[in-house]
Amino acid sequence: MYVVKTGRVKVSQVLPSGKKMIITFHDAGDYFGELSLIDGGTDSAMVTAVVPTTILAINNRRFHKLIQNPKIKAVLLRNLGHLREAWPR
């Protein structure tokens, strides 16, 4: 899992057509890659800094220790709930 300490990153993916599609941007305070720590899967997304950026990495052991904190767990679960918005209705 990664946390954007300062700066901004772009998350993109290469489509089967070869065209690059921007998925989202993450700014300071945002995080990404948490699903890989939860389910062990990976995505083929590329993350690129668009301005000078500092990224913090959180490994699996530290992540599982962090989510023992009820406040952190609540924030993570609330944010994971937003994934529902990505599904077409």
Summary of the structure (lengths in Angstrom):
residues: 89
radius of gyration: 14.1
end to end distance: 29.1
largest distance: 43.5
contacts: 194
relative contact order: 0.23
helix: 34%
strand: 34%
